[in-house]
Amino acid sequence: MKTEELTAKILNENPNMDNYQLAIAVAKRCDEIQNGALSKLNIDPSSVKPADLALMEIAEGLVVVKGFVDLEK
């Protein structure tokens, strides 16, 4: 999936989140990945950029962004 599609999916599923908040969440997860955190996806981390991997994890709901969770799901 393209970055734009992943971003749109995340923002559609989390109406309380905006682009800037998503960028901060991706940056934080990207830092974790670069500092040795294991990927939550079954993907070789060396084949994907850390920012793309972070965005994919958030889009799949594997990484929860605190403050933007829809508890009704």
GIJOPE-V503804 format. One record per backbone hydrogen bond with DSSP energy under -1.0 kcal/mol. CO is the residue of the C=O (numbers start at 0). NH is the residue of the N-H. E is the energy in kcal/mol with one decimal. If there is no record, write none. Layout:
BEGIN
CO_NH_E, CO_NH_E
END
This chain:
BEGIN
1_5_-2.5, 2_6_-2.6, 3_7_-2.3, 4_8_-2.4, 5_9_-2.5, 6_10_-2.6, 7_11_-2.3, 8_12_-2.0, 9_13_-1.2, 13_16_-2.1, 17_21_-2.2, 18_22_-2.3, 19_23_-1.9, 20_24_-2.1, 21_25_-2.8, 22_26_-2.3, 23_27_-2.4, 24_28_-2.3, 25_29_-2.7, 26_30_-2.3, 27_31_-1.9, 28_32_-2.4, 29_33_-2.6, 30_34_-1.5, 31_36_-2.6, 32_35_-1.6, 40_42_-1.6, 43_46_-2.0, 48_52_-2.5, 49_53_-2.5, 50_54_-2.2, 51_55_-2.3, 52_56_-2.4, 53_57_-2.2, 54_58_-2.4, 55_59_-1.9, 56_61_-2.2, 56_62_-1.0, 57_60_-1.1, 64_67_-2.0, 69_72_-1.2
END
